[in-house]
């Protein structure tokens, strides 16, 4: 009965949707039954008259799985040669041409063959959703990027295929496919998961009772966290008071920075807060001073931070601890996450930045400082004391995103066609900022464009908001402003005088009331989510006039 209720819930959802809806069957290990349940739902939807096809199915030789798929249309895979071998994989273009109502796609975290439409299968799924096709898919929890270190420590496995947490967070439904460790091992012994020649090795290695129990507990905790997050995500009270943002401090030479980012991502998720990844660039680390290898490391670190959901900032400052605290106070940060410094050579034990951590603790003024050991041993958020224990006490099997209250700020409510500018040719940074400022202030006689431009450029000089990922968030607080204002610039050929790995395609100019610091945080969060929404970005790249931009924003509803 419960499975029938789930199918009916998703059935009602897809009949009233314009964009594609995503449903994820989530498990803790191979063999728990994710694919089987996905196919069962596909059969029920077909029986209800829904046009459903299989986009990608991996039976792994399991007879029960193959049998339940009988009668469902299978979209042919495409064949591609890779290193002299013919490889078959899902054909997203064929799915888009076929355009069913629902497509079943196995193994969401799969990495595609080089030369495919997208590097990862989850990106194929996002393209399919953007075309208005609903997707039901499967994945194991250990493939979440933020859990890489936790899983490695728990079961001793380095998970190579990973996807951003945001992919699961944006799912319309999540179904936990659960099975006790005893029952899963019994299924393995009966040959229902792997061929008989692999069973003994699997039982003594990955499929140990201890490993399975750890992964199962981790999955149940994560689902509880997702449920609690969605319950609070659109709460008007939470949206209007966000005093406890989180930041992580990044270094150009810090060990295991990935661990810092993954921990902070999970902490932010538990507390339902925005989080910022801040790299303080001292004069000795200007781009003209540091070598190419260090520059590449910094760039890759900031890219991972964005993939994990952070808003990334590079701030200039000679005194690192002072710059960190100035940022924390302006952006209402309540928790600062920093890695424990390794021993410094003698010649670095003097000067302004000789003891960053001690200075942070001394001058924090009520801000919580979280110091992580980023040595070789992986860490677990469960060892972080009080903060990490803030879990939801209950576990449910299906989660759905609630409707947002009318009072909540949205990108649609902050934009209008007269505040959108599209450039077909390369444009200089200052020219673009000036044009956006003029657009956002032309109907507001209380704001002086020249003064505003000066303040924005001053902020940019302090720390550029034009990032390597092709997006910019120039922002400033304006005294006396009643409500936040956003202007959006789309550049078809980038900003000519800004050197980034990817051309700047989107510029969100954000003005917020100086007397309401929380509003700036909300507006930044909205624009950050918009810049990471694959559906919206696809629409914006093809927009030719402001009205098309507004239509795209309205459809995505950020």
C-alpha positions in Angstrom: 0.0 0.0 0.0 2.8 2.4 0.8 4.4 1.9 -2.6 1.1 2.5 -4.3 0.7 5.8 -2.3 4.1 6.9 -3.4 3.3 6.2 -7.1 0.0 8.1 -6.8 1.8 11.0 -5.2 4.3 11.2 -8.0 1.6 10.7 -10.6 -0.4 13.7 -9.3 2.8 15.7 -9.3 3.8 15.0 -13.0 0.2 15.6 -14.2 0.4 19.2 -12.9 4.0 20.0 -13.7 5.6 22.1 -16.5 9.2 21.4 -15.8 10.4 17.9 -15.2 10.1 16.5 -11.7 12.8 14.4 -10.2 12.3 11.4 -7.9 15.2 9.5 -6.4 15.2 6.0 -5.0 18.0 6.3 -2.4 19.9 3.3 -0.9 22.9 2.6 1.2 24.4 -0.2 -0.9 24.1 -2.3 -4.1 21.4 -4.9 -3.9 18.9 -3.2 -1.5 16.3 -3.0 -4.3 16.5 0.6 -5.7 16.3 -0.4 -9.3 13.6 -3.0 -8.7 11.4 -0.4 -7.0 12.0 2.1 -9.7 10.9 -0.4 -12.3 7.8 -1.3 -10.2 6.8 2.3 -10.2 7.4 2.5 -13.9 5.0 -0.4 -14.5 2.3 1.2 -12.3 2.7 4.5 -14.1 2.3 2.7 -17.4 -0.8 1.0 -16.2 -2.2 4.4 -15.3 -1.8 5.6 -18.9 1.5 7.5 -18.4 4.0 7.4 -21.3 7.0 6.0 -19.5 10.3 4.6 -21.0 13.6 3.2 -19.7 16.4 5.6 -20.5 19.1 3.5 -18.8 18.9 0.2 -16.9 21.7 -1.8 -15.3 20.4 -5.3 -14.4 23.9 -6.5 -13.4 22.7 -9.9 -14.4 19.9 -10.1 -11.9 17.0 -12.1 -13.3 14.4 -10.5 -11.0 15.3 -7.0 -12.2 15.2 -8.0 -15.9 11.8 -9.6 -15.5 10.2 -6.6 -13.8 11.4 -4.5 -16.7 9.6 -6.5 -19.3 6.9 -4.6 -21.2 8.6 -1.2 -20.7 9.9 0.6 -23.7 13.7 0.8 -23.7 15.4 3.7 -25.4 18.4 2.3 -27.3 21.9 3.2 -26.0 24.4 5.0 -28.1 27.7 3.3 -29.0 31.0 5.1 -28.9 34.6 4.0 -29.3 36.8 4.8 -26.4 40.5 3.8 -26.3 39.8 1.1 -28.9 36.8 -0.3 -27.1 33.1 0.1 -28.1 31.3 1.5 -25.1 27.5 1.7 -24.7 25.8 4.3 -22.6 22.6 6.2 -22.1 21.6 8.4 -25.1 20.1 11.6 -23.7 19.6 13.1 -27.2 17.4 10.1 -28.1 15.4 10.6 -24.9 14.9 14.2 -25.7 13.7 13.3 -29.3 11.4 10.6 -28.0 10.1 13.0 -25.3 8.2 10.6 -23.0 6.3 11.9 -20.0 8.5 9.9 -17.6 11.9 8.3 -18.1 13.6 5.7 -15.7 17.3 6.2 -15.4 19.5 4.0 -13.3 22.7 5.0 -11.4 22.5 8.8 -11.2 26.2 9.3 -10.1 27.6 7.5 -13.2 30.5 9.1 -15.0 30.0 9.3 -18.8 32.6 8.4 -21.4 34.8 11.3 -22.5 33.2 13.0 -25.5 29.6 12.4 -24.3 27.0 15.2 -24.2 27.9 15.8 -20.5 30.7 14.6 -18.2 28.2 13.1 -15.7 24.9 11.4 -15.9 23.3 13.7 -13.4 23.9 16.5 -15.9 22.1 14.5 -18.6 19.2 14.2 -16.2 19.2 17.9 -15.6 19.0 18.5 -19.4 16.1 16.0 -19.6 14.3 17.7 -16.7 14.8 21.1 -18.4 12.9 19.7 -21.4 9.9 19.0 -19.2 10.4 15.3 -19.0 10.0 13.7 -15.5 12.8 11.5 -14.2 12.8 8.6 -11.7 16.3 7.5 -10.8 18.5 5.6 -8.4 21.6 6.3 -6.4 23.5 5.2 -3.3 24.1 7.8 -0.6 27.9 7.3 -0.5 28.1 9.1 -3.9 27.3 12.5 -2.3 30.4 14.8 -2.6 30.2 16.0 0.9 30.3 12.5 2.3 33.5 11.4 0.6 35.7 11.7 3.7 33.1 10.3 6.1 32.5 7.2 3.9 36.3 6.7 3.5 36.8 6.6 7.2 33.7 4.5 8.0 34.3 1.7 5.4 37.7 2.4 4.0 36.5 3.0 0.5 37.4 5.9 -1.8 34.2 6.6 -3.8 35.3 7.8 -7.2 32.0 8.6 -8.8 30.4 11.6 -6.9 27.8 14.2 -7.5 27.0 17.6 -5.8 24.8 17.4 -2.8 22.5 20.0 -4.5 21.4 17.3 -7.0 19.8 15.3 -4.2 18.6 18.4 -2.3 16.7 19.6 -5.4 14.8 16.3 -5.9 11.0 16.6 -5.6 10.8 13.2 -3.9 13.3 11.0 -2.2 12.4 7.4 -1.3 14.6 5.5 1.1 15.0 1.9 0.0 16.0 0.1 3.2 17.0 -3.4 4.0 18.6 -4.8 7.1 22.3 -5.8 6.9 21.4 -9.4 7.6 18.9 -9.6 4.8 21.3 -7.9 2.4 24.0 -10.4 3.2 21.5 -13.2 2.8 20.6 -11.9 -0.7 24.3 -11.8 -1.6 24.8 -15.4 -0.4 21.8 -16.5 -2.5 23.5 -15.0 -5.6 20.8 -12.3 -6.1 23.4 -9.4 -6.2 26.7 -10.7 -7.7 27.7 -13.9 -9.6 28.6 -16.8 -7.3 32.4 -16.4 -8.0 32.3 -12.9 -6.4 30.1 -13.7 -3.4 32.9 -14.9 -1.0 35.1 -11.9 -1.7 32.3 -9.4 -1.4 31.2 -10.9 2.0 34.7 -10.6 3.5 35.5 -7.2 2.1 32.9 -4.5 1.4 29.8 -6.4 2.5 30.9 -7.0 6.0 28.1 -6.6 8.6 30.0 -3.6 10.2 30.3 -1.8 6.9 26.7 -2.3 6.0 25.5 -1.1 9.4 27.6 2.0 9.1 26.3 2.9 5.6 22.8 2.1 6.6 22.9 4.4 9.6 24.6 7.1 7.6 21.8 6.9 5.0 19.0 7.1 7.6 20.7 10.1 9.2 21.0 11.8 5.9 17.4 11.2 5.0 16.3 12.6 8.4 18.5 15.6 7.8 17.0 16.1 4.3 13.5 15.9 5.8 14.3 18.4 8.5 16.0 20.8 6.0 13.0 20.8 3.8 10.7 21.4 6.7 12.7 24.5 7.7 13.8 25.6 4.2 10.8 27.7 3.4 9.9 28.7 6.9 9.1 32.5 6.9 10.7 32.9 10.4 13.9 31.2 9.2 14.0 33.3 6.0 13.6 36.6 7.9 16.2 35.9 10.6 19.4 34.3 9.4 22.0 35.6 12.0 24.2 32.5 12.0 25.8 32.1 8.5 28.8 29.9 8.1 32.2 30.5 6.5 35.2 28.3 5.8 38.7 29.8 5.5 40.7 28.6 2.5 44.5 28.7 2.0 46.6 28.5 -1.1 48.7 25.9 0.5 46.4 24.3 3.1 46.5 20.5 3.3 43.3 18.5 2.5 41.2 21.6 1.7 38.6 19.3 0.3 37.9 18.0 3.8 37.3 21.5 5.1 34.8 22.1 2.3 32.9 18.9 2.7 32.6 19.3 6.4 31.4 22.9 6.1 28.9 21.9 3.4 27.3 19.3 5.8 27.4 21.7 8.7 25.6 24.4 6.7 23.0 21.7 5.6 22.3 20.7 9.2 21.9 24.3 10.3 20.0 25.3 7.1 22.2 28.3 6.5 24.1 30.0 3.7 27.8 29.3 3.7 30.8 31.2 2.3 34.2 29.9 1.2 36.6 32.8 1.7 40.2 32.9 0.3 42.2 35.8 1.7 44.7 36.9 -0.9 47.7 38.6 0.7 50.1 40.8 -1.3 52.5 37.9 -1.4 49.9 35.8 -3.2 48.9 38.2 -6.0 48.4 36.4 -9.3 51.6 38.1 -10.6 53.6 36.6 -7.7 52.5 33.0 -7.1 53.4 30.2 -9.5 50.9 28.6 -11.9 50.6 25.4 -9.8 49.4 27.4 -6.8 47.0 29.4 -8.9 45.6 26.2 -10.3 45.2 24.7 -6.8 43.3 27.8 -5.6 41.1 27.8 -8.7 40.2 24.1 -8.3 39.5 24.6 -4.6 37.1 27.5 -5.3 35.4 25.5 -8.0 34.8 22.6 -5.6 33.4 25.0 -3.1 30.9 26.3 -5.5 29.9 22.7 -6.5 29.2 22.0 -2.9 26.9 25.0 -2.6 29.1 27.8 -1.2 29.2 31.4 -2.3 32.9 32.0 -3.0 34.8 35.1 -2.2 38.4 36.2 -2.7 39.3 39.0 -0.3 42.4 41.1 -0.4 44.1 41.9 2.9 47.5 42.0 4.5 46.3 40.8 7.9 44.5 37.4 7.3 42.7 37.0 10.7 41.5 40.7 10.6 40.2 40.2 7.1 38.4 37.0 8.0 36.7 38.7 11.0 35.7 41.8 9.0 34.1 39.5 6.4 32.4 37.5 9.2 30.9 40.6 10.8 29.6 42.1 7.6 28.0 38.8 6.4 26.7 37.9 9.9 28.7 34.8 10.2 28.2 32.8 13.4 30.6 29.9 12.7 34.1 30.0 11.2 35.6 26.8 10.0 39.4 26.7 9.7 42.0 24.0 9.3 44.7 23.4 11.8 47.9 24.9 10.5 50.9 22.6 10.0 54.2 23.6 11.6 55.7 26.7 10.0 59.3 27.1 9.0 61.4 29.3 11.3 61.3 32.3 9.0 57.5 32.4 8.9 57.1 32.5 12.6 57.3 36.3 12.6 55.2 39.0 11.2 51.5 39.9 11.0 50.2 36.5 10.1 52.4 34.4 12.4 49.5 33.1 14.5 46.2 33.4 12.6 44.2 31.0 14.7 45.1 32.6 18.0 44.2 36.0 16.7 40.9 34.7 15.4 40.0 33.2 18.8 41.2 36.2 20.7 39.1 38.7 18.6 36.2 36.5 17.6 33.7 38.3 19.9 31.1 35.6 20.1 31.7 33.9 16.8 32.2 30.1 17.1 35.6 29.0 15.7 35.7 25.4 14.5 39.2 24.0 14.1 39.6 20.8 12.0 42.5 18.5 11.9 43.1 18.3 8.1 46.0 15.8 8.4 46.0 12.5 6.6 43.4 10.8 8.9 39.9 11.4 7.7 37.4 13.0 10.1 33.7 12.6 10.7 31.2 15.3 11.6 29.9 13.0 14.3 33.0 13.9 16.3 32.3 17.6 16.2 30.3 17.6 19.5 27.2 19.7 20.0 26.8 21.1 16.5 27.1 17.8 14.7 24.5 16.2 17.0 21.7 18.5 15.8 19.9 15.7 13.9 16.2 15.2 13.3 15.0 12.4 15.6 12.7 10.8 13.1 13.2 9.1 9.8 10.5 9.0 7.0 10.7 7.3 3.7 9.4 9.9 1.3 10.2 13.7 1.3 8.6 16.4 -0.8 9.6 20.0 -1.1 6.9 22.2 0.5 5.5 25.3 -1.1 7.2 28.6 -0.2 5.3 31.2 1.6 4.2 34.3 -0.3 6.3 36.6 1.8 9.6 35.0 0.9 11.9 36.8 -1.5 12.2 35.4 -4.9 14.3 36.3 -8.0 11.0 37.0 -9.8 10.0 39.5 -7.2 13.3 41.3 -7.4 13.7 41.6 -11.1 11.9 43.5 -13.9 12.6 43.8 -17.6 13.9 47.4 -17.4 16.6 46.1 -15.0 18.0 43.4 -17.4 20.7 44.2 -19.9 22.0 41.9 -22.6 25.4 42.5 -24.3 26.1 40.8 -27.6 29.7 42.0 -27.7 32.5 41.9 -25.1 32.1 44.6 -22.5 34.4 46.1 -19.9 33.8 45.5 -16.3 33.3 49.2 -15.3 31.1 49.8 -18.3 28.9 46.9 -17.4 28.6 47.9 -13.8 27.7 51.5 -14.7 25.0 50.4 -17.1 23.5 48.0 -14.5 23.6 50.8 -11.8 21.8 53.2 -14.2 19.2 50.6 -14.9 18.5 49.9 -11.3 18.4 53.5 -10.2 16.6 55.3 -13.0 13.3 55.2 -11.2 14.7 55.9 -7.7 15.7 59.6 -7.2 17.1 58.9 -3.7 20.0 56.9 -5.1 22.9 58.7 -6.8 24.5 56.4 -9.6 27.9 58.0 -9.4 28.2 57.4 -5.7 26.8 53.9 -6.0 29.3 53.1 -8.8 32.2 54.4 -6.6 31.0 52.2 -3.7 30.7 49.1 -5.9 34.1 49.6 -7.4 35.6 50.1 -3.9 34.1 46.8 -2.8 35.4 45.1 -6.0 38.9 46.4 -5.2 38.6 44.9 -1.8 37.6 41.5 -3.1 36.4 40.8 -6.6 33.0 39.1 -7.0 33.8 38.1 -10.6 34.4 34.4 -10.3 36.1 31.7 -12.4 32.8 29.9 -12.8 31.5 32.6 -15.1 29.3 34.6 -12.8 29.6 37.8 -10.8 27.8 39.1 -7.7 28.7 42.8 -7.2 26.7 44.0 -4.2 26.5 46.9 -1.8 24.3 48.1 1.0 22.5 51.4 0.5 21.3 53.6 3.4 17.7 54.5 3.2 16.8 51.9 0.6 13.4 50.4 1.4 13.6 47.1 -0.5 16.4 45.1 -2.2 16.9 45.7 -5.9 18.6 43.4 -8.4 19.8 44.1 -11.9 20.9 41.3 -14.2 23.4 41.5 -17.0 23.9 38.8 -19.6 27.1 38.8 -21.6 27.2 36.7 -24.8 31.0 37.2 -25.2 32.2 37.9 -21.6 33.8 40.8 -19.8 36.9 41.9 -21.8 39.1 43.1 -18.9 38.4 40.3 -16.4 40.6 37.3 -16.6 38.8 34.2 -15.4 38.9 30.5 -16.5 35.3 30.7 -17.8 34.0 34.0 -19.4 31.7 36.0 -17.2 28.2 35.3 -18.5 26.0 36.5 -15.7 26.3 39.7 -13.5 23.9 40.0 -10.6 24.0 43.5 -9.2 22.5 43.5 -5.7 21.5 46.6 -3.8 20.1 46.0 -0.3 19.0 48.2 2.6 21.9 49.1 4.9 19.6 48.9 7.9 18.6 45.3 7.1 21.7 43.2 6.8 19.7 40.0 6.7 18.1 41.1 3.4 21.5 41.2 1.7 22.2 37.6 2.8 18.8 36.5 1.4 19.4 38.2 -1.9 22.9 36.8 -2.2 21.5 33.3 -1.5 18.8 33.7 -4.2 21.3 34.8 -6.8 23.8 32.1 -5.9 21.1 29.4 -6.2 20.1 30.9 -9.6 23.7 30.8 -10.9 23.9 27.1 -10.0 20.5 26.2 -11.6 21.3 24.3 -14.8 17.7 24.7 -16.1 17.8 28.5 -15.7 21.3 28.9 -17.2 20.2 27.0 -20.3 17.2 29.4 -20.8 19.3 32.5 -20.1 22.0 31.6 -22.6 19.3 31.5 -25.4 17.5 34.7 -24.2 17.6 37.6 -26.7 15.4 40.1 -24.9 14.6 40.9 -21.3 11.1 39.6 -21.5 12.5 36.1 -22.3 14.7 36.4 -19.2 11.7 37.2 -17.0 9.8 34.3 -18.5 12.6 31.9 -17.7 13.0 33.2 -14.2 9.2 32.9 -13.6 9.2 29.3 -14.9 12.1 28.2 -12.7 10.7 30.0 -9.6 13.8 30.6 -7.6 
